Amino acid sequence: MRKHYDFSKAKRNPYARRLKRQVTIRLDQDTIRYFKGLAEETGIRYQTLINLYLRECASSGKRLSVSWRPVAGRGAA
C-alpha cells in the first residue's frame, strides 16, 4: 500500500444517499440501554444494531400483535 493517496480529484458516490436515510425516532430508555449494551459486547454501533434488527423483522415479515384501546379524550374525534 502507498503511504499517501491523493483524493483531491475524488468524487462522492452518487448512490450513497440512496443506501440509508436519516430519520428521527423516539425510543424508550430501556430499549436504548439494551442496544448500547449489545454494542459494547459486539463492537458494532448501537444504531447499526437497531437497523439490523429492524431489517431482519422486515425481511422475515415479522408482525407485532398490538391491541390497545385509545385513551378517552385523545386522538381523532
Chimera marker file (.cmm) of the C-alpha trace (Angstrom):
<marker_set name="trace">
<marker id="1" x="0.000" y="0.000" z="0.000" r="1" g="1" b="0" radius="0.5"/>
<marker id="2" x="1.071" y="3.534" z="-0.610" r="1" g="1" b="0" radius="0.5"/>
<marker id="3" x="1.902" y="5.806" z="2.287" r="1" g="1" b="0" radius="0.5"/>
<marker id="4" x="-0.081" y="8.656" z="0.727" r="1" g="1" b="0" radius="0.5"/>
<marker id="5" x="-3.104" y="8.690" z="-1.552" r="1" g="1" b="0" radius="0.5"/>
<marker id="6" x="-4.285" y="11.739" z="-3.499" r="1" g="1" b="0" radius="0.5"/>
<marker id="7" x="-8.039" y="12.210" z="-3.101" r="1" g="1" b="0" radius="0.5"/>
<marker id="8" x="-8.093" y="15.790" z="-4.390" r="1" g="1" b="0" radius="0.5"/>
<marker id="9" x="-9.921" y="14.732" z="-7.584" r="1" g="1" b="0" radius="0.5"/>
<marker id="10" x="-12.133" y="12.118" z="-5.936" r="1" g="1" b="0" radius="0.5"/>
<marker id="11" x="-15.896" y="12.199" z="-6.387" r="1" g="1" b="0" radius="0.5"/>
<marker id="12" x="-18.531" y="11.181" z="-3.857" r="1" g="1" b="0" radius="0.5"/>
<marker id="13" x="-20.549" y="8.075" z="-4.572" r="1" g="1" b="0" radius="0.5"/>
<marker id="14" x="-23.744" y="9.356" z="-6.246" r="1" g="1" b="0" radius="0.5"/>
<marker id="15" x="-25.697" y="6.381" z="-4.880" r="1" g="1" b="0" radius="0.5"/>
<marker id="16" x="-24.607" y="6.766" z="-1.245" r="1" g="1" b="0" radius="0.5"/>
<marker id="17" x="-27.685" y="8.805" z="-0.260" r="1" g="1" b="0" radius="0.5"/>
<marker id="18" x="-29.936" y="6.060" z="-1.585" r="1" g="1" b="0" radius="0.5"/>
<marker id="19" x="-28.394" y="3.454" z="0.704" r="1" g="1" b="0" radius="0.5"/>
<marker id="20" x="-29.569" y="4.886" z="4.026" r="1" g="1" b="0" radius="0.5"/>
<marker id="21" x="-31.869" y="7.656" z="5.129" r="1" g="1" b="0" radius="0.5"/>
<marker id="22" x="-31.673" y="9.638" z="8.342" r="1" g="1" b="0" radius="0.5"/>
<marker id="23" x="-34.865" y="9.588" z="10.416" r="1" g="1" b="0" radius="0.5"/>
<marker id="24" x="-35.840" y="10.720" z="13.881" r="1" g="1" b="0" radius="0.5"/>
<marker id="25" x="-37.295" y="8.046" z="16.147" r="1" g="1" b="0" radius="0.5"/>
<marker id="26" x="-38.222" y="8.144" z="19.813" r="1" g="1" b="0" radius="0.5"/>
<marker id="27" x="-37.187" y="5.072" z="21.802" r="1" g="1" b="0" radius="0.5"/>
<marker id="28" x="-37.600" y="4.099" z="25.447" r="1" g="1" b="0" radius="0.5"/>
<marker id="29" x="-34.525" y="4.420" z="27.661" r="1" g="1" b="0" radius="0.5"/>
<marker id="30" x="-34.642" y="0.652" z="28.324" r="1" g="1" b="0" radius="0.5"/>
<marker id="31" x="-34.533" y="-0.063" z="24.593" r="1" g="1" b="0" radius="0.5"/>
<marker id="32" x="-31.578" y="2.256" z="24.062" r="1" g="1" b="0" radius="0.5"/>
<marker id="33" x="-29.786" y="0.769" z="27.073" r="1" g="1" b="0" radius="0.5"/>
<marker id="34" x="-30.339" y="-2.747" z="25.683" r="1" g="1" b="0" radius="0.5"/>
<marker id="35" x="-28.884" y="-1.931" z="22.270" r="1" g="1" b="0" radius="0.5"/>
<marker id="36" x="-25.998" y="0.060" z="23.755" r="1" g="1" b="0" radius="0.5"/>
<marker id="37" x="-25.153" y="-2.992" z="25.894" r="1" g="1" b="0" radius="0.5"/>
<marker id="38" x="-25.167" y="-5.177" z="22.787" r="1" g="1" b="0" radius="0.5"/>
<marker id="39" x="-22.995" y="-2.584" z="21.064" r="1" g="1" b="0" radius="0.5"/>
<marker id="40" x="-20.369" y="-2.845" z="23.808" r="1" g="1" b="0" radius="0.5"/>
<marker id="41" x="-20.390" y="-6.655" z="23.572" r="1" g="1" b="0" radius="0.5"/>
<marker id="42" x="-20.185" y="-6.816" z="19.783" r="1" g="1" b="0" radius="0.5"/>
<marker id="43" x="-18.208" y="-3.697" z="18.920" r="1" g="1" b="0" radius="0.5"/>
<marker id="44" x="-20.974" y="-2.644" z="16.499" r="1" g="1" b="0" radius="0.5"/>
<marker id="45" x="-22.590" y="0.791" z="16.879" r="1" g="1" b="0" radius="0.5"/>
<marker id="46" x="-25.983" y="0.614" z="18.546" r="1" g="1" b="0" radius="0.5"/>
<marker id="47" x="-27.674" y="2.463" z="15.676" r="1" g="1" b="0" radius="0.5"/>
<marker id="48" x="-26.385" y="-0.206" z="13.298" r="1" g="1" b="0" radius="0.5"/>
<marker id="49" x="-27.686" y="-2.955" z="15.582" r="1" g="1" b="0" radius="0.5"/>
<marker id="50" x="-31.140" y="-1.364" z="15.662" r="1" g="1" b="0" radius="0.5"/>
<marker id="51" x="-31.081" y="-1.111" z="11.856" r="1" g="1" b="0" radius="0.5"/>
<marker id="52" x="-30.021" y="-4.765" z="11.526" r="1" g="1" b="0" radius="0.5"/>
<marker id="53" x="-32.801" y="-5.893" z="13.853" r="1" g="1" b="0" radius="0.5"/>
<marker id="54" x="-35.448" y="-3.862" z="12.043" r="1" g="1" b="0" radius="0.5"/>
<marker id="55" x="-34.186" y="-5.093" z="8.667" r="1" g="1" b="0" radius="0.5"/>
<marker id="56" x="-34.432" y="-8.701" z="9.866" r="1" g="1" b="0" radius="0.5"/>
<marker id="57" x="-38.008" y="-8.097" z="11.076" r="1" g="1" b="0" radius="0.5"/>
<marker id="58" x="-38.938" y="-6.513" z="7.735" r="1" g="1" b="0" radius="0.5"/>
<marker id="59" x="-37.346" y="-9.226" z="5.599" r="1" g="1" b="0" radius="0.5"/>
<marker id="60" x="-38.958" y="-12.063" z="7.587" r="1" g="1" b="0" radius="0.5"/>
<marker id="61" x="-42.355" y="-10.350" z="7.594" r="1" g="1" b="0" radius="0.5"/>
<marker id="62" x="-42.485" y="-10.357" z="11.380" r="1" g="1" b="0" radius="0.5"/>
<marker id="63" x="-45.683" y="-8.766" z="12.700" r="1" g="1" b="0" radius="0.5"/>
<marker id="64" x="-46.448" y="-7.342" z="16.118" r="1" g="1" b="0" radius="0.5"/>
<marker id="65" x="-49.588" y="-8.367" z="17.909" r="1" g="1" b="0" radius="0.5"/>
<marker id="66" x="-50.812" y="-4.993" z="19.154" r="1" g="1" b="0" radius="0.5"/>
<marker id="67" x="-54.114" y="-4.459" z="20.877" r="1" g="1" b="0" radius="0.5"/>
<marker id="68" x="-54.963" y="-1.458" z="22.981" r="1" g="1" b="0" radius="0.5"/>
<marker id="69" x="-57.882" y="0.862" z="23.464" r="1" g="1" b="0" radius="0.5"/>
<marker id="70" x="-57.425" y="4.574" z="22.803" r="1" g="1" b="0" radius="0.5"/>
<marker id="71" x="-57.444" y="6.803" z="25.877" r="1" g="1" b="0" radius="0.5"/>
<marker id="72" x="-60.663" y="8.825" z="26.148" r="1" g="1" b="0" radius="0.5"/>
<marker id="73" x="-60.275" y="12.434" z="25.068" r="1" g="1" b="0" radius="0.5"/>
<marker id="74" x="-57.153" y="11.851" z="22.952" r="1" g="1" b="0" radius="0.5"/>
<marker id="75" x="-56.687" y="11.331" z="19.246" r="1" g="1" b="0" radius="0.5"/>
<marker id="76" x="-59.186" y="11.869" z="16.457" r="1" g="1" b="0" radius="0.5"/>
<marker id="77" x="-62.767" y="12.758" z="17.336" r="1" g="1" b="0" radius="0.5"/>
<link id1="1" id2="2" r="1" g="1" b="0" radius="0.2"/>
<link id1="2" id2="3" r="1" g="1" b="0" radius="0.2"/>
<link id1="3" id2="4" r="1" g="1" b="0" radius="0.2"/>
<link id1="4" id2="5" r="1" g="1" b="0" radius="0.2"/>
<link id1="5" id2="6" r="1" g="1" b="0" radius="0.2"/>
<link id1="6" id2="7" r="1" g="1" b="0" radius="0.2"/>
<link id1="7" id2="8" r="1" g="1" b="0" radius="0.2"/>
<link id1="8" id2="9" r="1" g="1" b="0" radius="0.2"/>
<link id1="9" id2="10" r="1" g="1" b="0" radius="0.2"/>
<link id1="10" id2="11" r="1" g="1" b="0" radius="0.2"/>
<link id1="11" id2="12" r="1" g="1" b="0" radius="0.2"/>
<link id1="12" id2="13" r="1" g="1" b="0" radius="0.2"/>
<link id1="13" id2="14" r="1" g="1" b="0" radius="0.2"/>
<link id1="14" id2="15" r="1" g="1" b="0" radius="0.2"/>
<link id1="15" id2="16" r="1" g="1" b="0" radius="0.2"/>
<link id1="16" id2="17" r="1" g="1" b="0" radius="0.2"/>
<link id1="17" id2="18" r="1" g="1" b="0" radius="0.2"/>
<link id1="18" id2="19" r="1" g="1" b="0" radius="0.2"/>
<link id1="19" id2="20" r="1" g="1" b="0" radius="0.2"/>
<link id1="20" id2="21" r="1" g="1" b="0" radius="0.2"/>
<link id1="21" id2="22" r="1" g="1" b="0" radius="0.2"/>
<link id1="22" id2="23" r="1" g="1" b="0" radius="0.2"/>
<link id1="23" id2="24" r="1" g="1" b="0" radius="0.2"/>
<link id1="24" id2="25" r="1" g="1" b="0" radius="0.2"/>
<link id1="25" id2="26" r="1" g="1" b="0" radius="0.2"/>
<link id1="26" id2="27" r="1" g="1" b="0" radius="0.2"/>
<link id1="27" id2="28" r="1" g="1" b="0" radius="0.2"/>
<link id1="28" id2="29" r="1" g="1" b="0" radius="0.2"/>
<link id1="29" id2="30" r="1" g="1" b="0" radius="0.2"/>
<link id1="30" id2="31" r="1" g="1" b="0" radius="0.2"/>
<link id1="31" id2="32" r="1" g="1" b="0" radius="0.2"/>
<link id1="32" id2="33" r="1" g="1" b="0" radius="0.2"/>
<link id1="33" id2="34" r="1" g="1" b="0" radius="0.2"/>
<link id1="34" id2="35" r="1" g="1" b="0" radius="0.2"/>
<link id1="35" id2="36" r="1" g="1" b="0" radius="0.2"/>
<link id1="36" id2="37" r="1" g="1" b="0" radius="0.2"/>
<link id1="37" id2="38" r="1" g="1" b="0" radius="0.2"/>
<link id1="38" id2="39" r="1" g="1" b="0" radius="0.2"/>
<link id1="39" id2="40" r="1" g="1" b="0" radius="0.2"/>
<link id1="40" id2="41" r="1" g="1" b="0" radius="0.2"/>
<link id1="41" id2="42" r="1" g="1" b="0" radius="0.2"/>
<link id1="42" id2="43" r="1" g="1" b="0" radius="0.2"/>
<link id1="43" id2="44" r="1" g="1" b="0" radius="0.2"/>
<link id1="44" id2="45" r="1" g="1" b="0" radius="0.2"/>
<link id1="45" id2="46" r="1" g="1" b="0" radius="0.2"/>
<link id1="46" id2="47" r="1" g="1" b="0" radius="0.2"/>
<link id1="47" id2="48" r="1" g="1" b="0" radius="0.2"/>
<link id1="48" id2="49" r="1" g="1" b="0" radius="0.2"/>
<link id1="49" id2="50" r="1" g="1" b="0" radius="0.2"/>
<link id1="50" id2="51" r="1" g="1" b="0" radius="0.2"/>
<link id1="51" id2="52" r="1" g="1" b="0" radius="0.2"/>
<link id1="52" id2="53" r="1" g="1" b="0" radius="0.2"/>
<link id1="53" id2="54" r="1" g="1" b="0" radius="0.2"/>
<link id1="54" id2="55" r="1" g="1" b="0" radius="0.2"/>
<link id1="55" id2="56" r="1" g="1" b="0" radius="0.2"/>
<link id1="56" id2="57" r="1" g="1" b="0" radius="0.2"/>
<link id1="57" id2="58" r="1" g="1" b="0" radius="0.2"/>
<link id1="58" id2="59" r="1" g="1" b="0" radius="0.2"/>
<link id1="59" id2="60" r="1" g="1" b="0" radius="0.2"/>
<link id1="60" id2="61" r="1" g="1" b="0" radius="0.2"/>
<link id1="61" id2="62" r="1" g="1" b="0" radius="0.2"/>
<link id1="62" id2="63" r="1" g="1" b="0" radius="0.2"/>
<link id1="63" id2="64" r="1" g="1" b="0" radius="0.2"/>
<link id1="64" id2="65" r="1" g="1" b="0" radius="0.2"/>
<link id1="65" id2="66" r="1" g="1" b="0" radius="0.2"/>
<link id1="66" id2="67" r="1" g="1" b="0" radius="0.2"/>
<link id1="67" id2="68" r="1" g="1" b="0" radius="0.2"/>
<link id1="68" id2="69" r="1" g="1" b="0" radius="0.2"/>
<link id1="69" id2="70" r="1" g="1" b="0" radius="0.2"/>
<link id1="70" id2="71" r="1" g="1" b="0" radius="0.2"/>
<link id1="71" id2="72" r="1" g="1" b="0" radius="0.2"/>
<link id1="72" id2="73" r="1" g="1" b="0" radius="0.2"/>
<link id1="73" id2="74" r="1" g="1" b="0" radius="0.2"/>
<link id1="74" id2="75" r="1" g="1" b="0" radius="0.2"/>
<link id1="75" id2="76" r="1" g="1" b="0" radius="0.2"/>
<link id1="76" id2="77" r="1" g="1" b="0" radius="0.2"/>
</marker_set>
